Amino acid sequence: MKQLMMFLAALLYSQMCDAACAAETLQSPDGKVAVEIFTGPKGELSYQIIWKERLVIEPSRLGITVQGVELGEKVTIGDATLVTRNQTYATRGVHTRGRDHHVQATLPIQHTPSGKQWKLQCRAFDDGVAFRYIVPGDGIQHVDGESSSWKVVANSRAWFFERLAKKWKLKSYAGEWLETDVSKLDTVSPPGPIQGTPIVFVLPDGKGYAAITKAATYNYSGMRLKATGDRRLVANFTEGQAGFDVEGAITTPWRVTMLADDLDELVNTDLIKNLNPAPDSELFADTSYIKPGRTAWSWETLSLGTPDTQRTFIDLAAKMKFEYSTIDDGWKDWKDPWETVKQLCEYARSKQIGVWLWVHSKDILDPSNEYQQMRDYFERVAAIGAVGLKIDFMNGETKALVDFEIAVLRNAAAQRLMINFHGCHASTGEERTYPNEMTREGIRGIEVNKMEEGPLPASHNAALPFTRFVVGHADYTPVLFSNPGPTTWAHQVATLVTYTSALQTYAEHPDTMMDMPGLKEAFPVLQSIPSIWDETRVLPGSAIGKLAVMARRRGNEWFVAILNGRQEVQDYALDLSFLSSGAYEAETIQDDIEADPVSLVGLNAKADLHQYTTTIPCKVIKATVSGGQKMPVRLAPGGGFVMRIREP
């Protein structure tokens, strides 16, 4: 009966003309998501998505052009092969166990004019739909582009990122998150109608959320989205009309539509990781070297400095009980750099600190002889005792750069090295297949505050948990007390809880965090915040760009964090009903609204404070709380709140 009802709903909402031919209706395990795949009046391969009996993606094209032939036009669709999967697996970041529950349809497609046969694969999850193309072939196959598209339901509000001052938007994905009506996506951006992924949509009447993105980007170019008007987005690639080559059979990345009733479901989705293969059992037979943690970092406040500077930061990392220290750009200009870094790694190891080492991608980019240059470099890095590499300035997602990143992860794993990508596109779930990827940038992070185009607005920070972070981890490099822009100190601490990164890189100088009056009292709470979580809950009242409220658990400790994205005071009633009954010890870091502003002048020699020369300080309050209690919280403009909760 349920299948019949959903099929009737698909017919009710269908906007196809009479000549269209429905071929397959695929339903999610809970029956609430249905994707209908059909041919249009001219034989064009198309689909639409119905969620809870309402159309969210109107009829949209599918297809791929290979060797100059548009394989999605004038097609016939064969009988589908259906497979259901329901499994759990270990994951990292938002929670510890992922669940992959979906129904998959593999449909044989024949391009009538050429006789070419290929496959469309579609998966329906309770929280979304994904499809990809499988085109058999030998030798080099040239991909000219795709017809993959999404026509989003009218009156949806779109959240997208924008590089406001420079045209690096689609190279670094480091844009400010902004909101517009879906109908304006083709005209809203000064650089043009091409947007990066994901784009997150608030559906009409506030009835849920959707996001359009990609997953499992391997052996292919990274997809962007071109807004073409009439609420339609079409797959777009860096290579443009030139296209790109794929060796042998083509298996495209997944084209994904995420669906969520609320922000808690959106944040907790496993959809992107589900679409990535499990790790190779031989390459990752030993994962003992893969260790989440926190790293001290001199770059934001001092630049690199001398080897003595980095030795001091290793000492400070040990004093803070962090796991790592990162040596950034410039170390290769030191005298005898490799021997110097080897000595620093040995010193760090004596302090039980691991060293991350920065490298420019150009130093390891040569693909000849199966990336021999890279393999030699990684072997040398492992030999001197570094635990991981921060690889920077890929600046794009062409197929060549995607191939490079995957080669990095594979060759790093062979040397038991962890990886942090910078100057790169956002995650598409690679960290499931390659768990040695601890984080990646692809985000507009706190370093922007010192730049001409800075600082970051509080609204951007309050949007990130529900936009960029829904597709995977990101290295925002949080906590910059000495240059917070239009945010408060409590807001800066709250980003540690609300932003997910297995390697959390602290931007602020350790001495400031540990010893500055007004901050040293907060340091014990800051110091206790982990980099990965067992459980995450988005609490009521959260709204993209306005208010981000999360409760996250690690072991038997809970942390609650709030980001105020507005430049006005907000009063929030924190509901502690996620706690079991009983009393708990709590420490809170709150905006000290009544206190005098703190001067920031002179705290950070590298800071461009713009007009934000002061900030609202924080105060630390200890209390006893109980499950079910409602606690009033007053947030300053651009303010924040953090609470650590422990059983007595």
Secondary structure in CASP SS format (residue, H / E / C, confidence):
PFRMAT SS
TARGET T0000
AUTHOR 0000-0000-0000
METHOD secondary structure of the structure
MODEL  1
M C 1.00
K H 1.00
Q H 1.00
L H 1.00
M H 1.00
M H 1.00
F H 1.00
L H 1.00
A H 1.00
A H 1.00
L H 1.00
L H 1.00
Y H 1.00
S C 1.00
Q C 1.00
M C 1.00
C C 1.00
D C 1.00
A C 1.00
A C 1.00
C E 1.00
A E 1.00
A E 1.00
E E 1.00
T E 1.00
L E 1.00
Q E 1.00
S C 1.00
P C 1.00
D C 1.00
G C 1.00
K C 1.00
V E 1.00
A E 1.00
V E 1.00
E E 1.00
I E 1.00
F E 1.00
T E 1.00
G C 1.00
P C 1.00
K C 1.00
G C 1.00
E C 1.00
L E 1.00
S E 1.00
Y E 1.00
Q E 1.00
I E 1.00
I E 1.00
W E 1.00
K C 1.00
E C 1.00
R E 1.00
L E 1.00
V E 1.00
I E 1.00
E E 1.00
P E 1.00
S E 1.00
R E 1.00
L C 1.00
G C 1.00
I E 1.00
T E 1.00
V E 1.00
Q C 1.00
G C 1.00
V E 1.00
E E 1.00
L C 1.00
G C 1.00
E C 1.00
K C 1.00
V E 1.00
T E 1.00
I E 1.00
G C 1.00
D C 1.00
A C 1.00
T E 1.00
L E 1.00
V E 1.00
T E 1.00
R E 1.00
N E 1.00
Q E 1.00
T E 1.00
Y E 1.00
A E 1.00
T C 1.00
R C 1.00
G C 1.00
V C 1.00
H C 1.00
T C 1.00
R E 1.00
G E 1.00
R E 1.00
D E 1.00
H E 1.00
H E 1.00
V E 1.00
Q E 1.00
A E 1.00
T E 1.00
L E 1.00
P E 1.00
I E 1.00
Q E 1.00
H E 1.00
T C 1.00
P C 1.00
S C 1.00
G C 1.00
K C 1.00
Q E 1.00
W E 1.00
K E 1.00
L E 1.00
Q E 1.00
C E 1.00
R E 1.00
A E 1.00
F E 1.00
D C 1.00
D C 1.00
G E 1.00
V E 1.00
A E 1.00
F E 1.00
R E 1.00
Y E 1.00
I E 1.00
V E 1.00
P C 1.00
G C 1.00
D C 1.00
G C 1.00
I E 1.00
Q E 1.00
H E 1.00
V E 1.00
D E 1.00
G E 1.00
E E 1.00
S C 1.00
S C 1.00
S E 1.00
W E 1.00
K E 1.00
V E 1.00
V C 1.00
A C 1.00
N C 1.00
S C 1.00
R E 1.00
A E 1.00
W E 1.00
F E 1.00
F E 1.00
E E 1.00
R C 1.00
L C 1.00
A C 1.00
K C 1.00
K C 1.00
W C 1.00
K H 1.00
L H 1.00
K H 1.00
S H 1.00
Y C 1.00
A C 1.00
G C 1.00
E E 1.00
W E 1.00
L E 1.00
E E 1.00
T E 1.00
D E 1.00
V H 1.00
S H 1.00
K H 1.00
L C 1.00
D C 1.00
T C 1.00
V C 1.00
S C 1.00
P C 1.00
P C 1.00
G C 1.00
P C 1.00
I E 1.00
Q E 1.00
G C 1.00
T C 1.00
P C 1.00
I E 1.00
V E 1.00
F E 1.00
V E 1.00
L C 1.00
P H 1.00
D H 1.00
G H 1.00
K C 1.00
G C 1.00
Y E 1.00
A E 1.00
A E 1.00
I E 1.00
T E 1.00
K E 1.00
A E 1.00
A C 1.00
T C 1.00
Y C 1.00
N C 1.00
Y C 1.00
S C 1.00
G C 1.00
M E 1.00
R E 1.00
L E 1.00
K E 1.00
A E 1.00
T E 1.00
G E 1.00
D C 1.00
R C 1.00
R E 1.00
L E 1.00
V E 1.00
A E 1.00
N E 1.00
F E 1.00
T C 1.00
E C 1.00
G H 1.00
Q H 1.00
A H 1.00
G C 1.00
F E 1.00
D E 1.00
V E 1.00
E E 1.00
G C 1.00
A C 1.00
I E 1.00
T E 1.00
T C 1.00
P C 1.00
W E 1.00
R E 1.00
V E 1.00
T E 1.00
M E 1.00
L E 1.00
A E 1.00
D C 1.00
D C 1.00
L H 1.00
D H 1.00
E H 1.00
L H 1.00
V H 1.00
N H 1.00
T C 1.00
D C 1.00
L H 1.00
I H 1.00
K H 1.00
N H 1.00
L C 1.00
N C 1.00
P C 1.00
A C 1.00
P C 1.00
D C 1.00
S C 1.00
E C 1.00
L C 1.00
F C 1.00
A C 1.00
D C 1.00
T C 1.00
S C 1.00
Y C 1.00
I C 1.00
K C 1.00
P C 1.00
G E 1.00
R E 1.00
T E 1.00
A E 1.00
W E 1.00
S C 1.00
W H 1.00
E H 1.00
T H 1.00
L H 1.00
S C 1.00
L C 1.00
G C 1.00
T C 1.00
P H 1.00
D H 1.00
T H 1.00
Q H 1.00
R H 1.00
T H 1.00
F H 1.00
I H 1.00
D H 1.00
L H 1.00
A H 1.00
A H 1.00
K H 1.00
M C 1.00
K C 1.00
F C 1.00
E C 1.00
Y E 1.00
S E 1.00
T E 1.00
I E 1.00
D C 1.00
D C 1.00
G C 1.00
W H 1.00
K H 1.00
D H 1.00
W C 1.00
K C 1.00
D C 1.00
P H 1.00
W H 1.00
E H 1.00
T H 1.00
V H 1.00
K H 1.00
Q H 1.00
L H 1.00
C H 1.00
E H 1.00
Y H 1.00
A H 1.00
R H 1.00
S H 1.00
K C 1.00
Q C 1.00
I C 1.00
G E 1.00
V E 1.00
W E 1.00
L E 1.00
W E 1.00
V E 1.00
H E 1.00
S H 1.00
K H 1.00
D H 1.00
I C 1.00
L C 1.00
D C 1.00
P C 1.00
S H 1.00
N H 1.00
E H 1.00
Y H 1.00
Q H 1.00
Q H 1.00
M H 1.00
R H 1.00
D H 1.00
Y H 1.00
F H 1.00
E H 1.00
R H 1.00
V H 1.00
A H 1.00
A H 1.00
I H 1.00
G C 1.00
A C 1.00
V C 1.00
G E 1.00
L E 1.00
K E 1.00
I E 1.00
D E 1.00
F C 1.00
M C 1.00
N C 1.00
G C 1.00
E C 1.00
T C 1.00
K H 1.00
A H 1.00
L H 1.00
V H 1.00
D H 1.00
F H 1.00
E H 1.00
I H 1.00
A H 1.00
V H 1.00
L H 1.00
R H 1.00
N H 1.00
A H 1.00
A H 1.00
A H 1.00
Q C 1.00
R C 1.00
L C 1.00
M E 1.00
I E 1.00
N E 1.00
F E 1.00
H C 1.00
G C 1.00
C C 1.00
H C 1.00
A C 1.00
S C 1.00
T C 1.00
G C 1.00
E H 1.00
E H 1.00
R H 1.00
T H 1.00
Y C 1.00
P C 1.00
N C 1.00
E E 1.00
M E 1.00
T E 1.00
R E 1.00
E C 1.00
G C 1.00
I C 1.00
R C 1.00
G C 1.00
I H 1.00
E H 1.00
V H 1.00
N H 1.00
K H 1.00
M C 1.00
E C 1.00
E C 1.00
G C 1.00
P C 1.00
L C 1.00
P C 1.00
A H 1.00
S H 1.00
H H 1.00
N H 1.00
A H 1.00
A H 1.00
L H 1.00
P H 1.00
F H 1.00
T C 1.00
R H 1.00
F H 1.00
V H 1.00
V H 1.00
G C 1.00
H C 1.00
A C 1.00
D C 1.00
Y C 1.00
T C 1.00
P C 1.00
V C 1.00
L C 1.00
F C 1.00
S C 1.00
N C 1.00
P C 1.00
G C 1.00
P C 1.00
T C 1.00
T C 1.00
W H 1.00
A H 1.00
H H 1.00
Q H 1.00
V H 1.00
A H 1.00
T H 1.00
L H 1.00
V H 1.00
T H 1.00
Y C 1.00
T C 1.00
S C 1.00
A C 1.00
L E 1.00
Q E 1.00
T E 1.00
Y C 1.00
A C 1.00
E C 1.00
H C 1.00
P H 1.00
D H 1.00
T H 1.00
M H 1.00
M H 1.00
D H 1.00
M C 1.00
P C 1.00
G C 1.00
L C 1.00
K C 1.00
E C 1.00
A C 1.00
F H 1.00
P H 1.00
V H 1.00
L H 1.00
Q H 1.00
S H 1.00
I C 1.00
P C 1.00
S C 1.00
I C 1.00
W C 1.00
D C 1.00
E E 1.00
T E 1.00
R E 1.00
V E 1.00
L C 1.00
P C 1.00
G C 1.00
S C 1.00
A E 1.00
I C 1.00
G C 1.00
K C 1.00
L E 1.00
A E 1.00
V E 1.00
M E 1.00
A E 1.00
R E 1.00
R E 1.00
R E 1.00
G C 1.00
N C 1.00
E E 1.00
W E 1.00
F E 1.00
V E 1.00
A E 1.00
I E 1.00
L E 1.00
N E 1.00
G C 1.00
R C 1.00
Q C 1.00
E C 1.00
V C 1.00
Q E 1.00
D E 1.00
Y E 1.00
A E 1.00
L E 1.00
D E 1.00
L C 1.00
S C 1.00
F C 1.00
L C 1.00
S C 1.00
S C 1.00
G C 1.00
A E 1.00
Y E 1.00
E E 1.00
A E 1.00
E E 1.00
T E 1.00
I E 1.00
Q E 1.00
D E 1.00
D C 1.00
I C 1.00
E C 1.00
A C 1.00
D C 1.00
P C 1.00
V E 1.00
S E 1.00
L C 1.00
V C 1.00
G C 1.00
L C 1.00
N C 1.00
A C 1.00
K C 1.00
A C 1.00
D C 1.00
L C 1.00
H C 1.00
Q C 1.00
Y C 1.00
T C 1.00
T E 1.00
T E 1.00
I C 1.00
P C 1.00
C E 1.00
K E 1.00
V E 1.00
I E 1.00
K E 1.00
A E 1.00
T E 1.00
V E 1.00
S E 1.00
G C 1.00
G C 1.00
Q C 1.00
K E 1.00
M E 1.00
P E 1.00
V E 1.00
R E 1.00
L E 1.00
A C 1.00
P C 1.00
G C 1.00
G C 1.00
G E 1.00
F E 1.00
V E 1.00
M E 1.00
R E 1.00
I E 1.00
R E 1.00
E C 1.00
P C 1.00
END
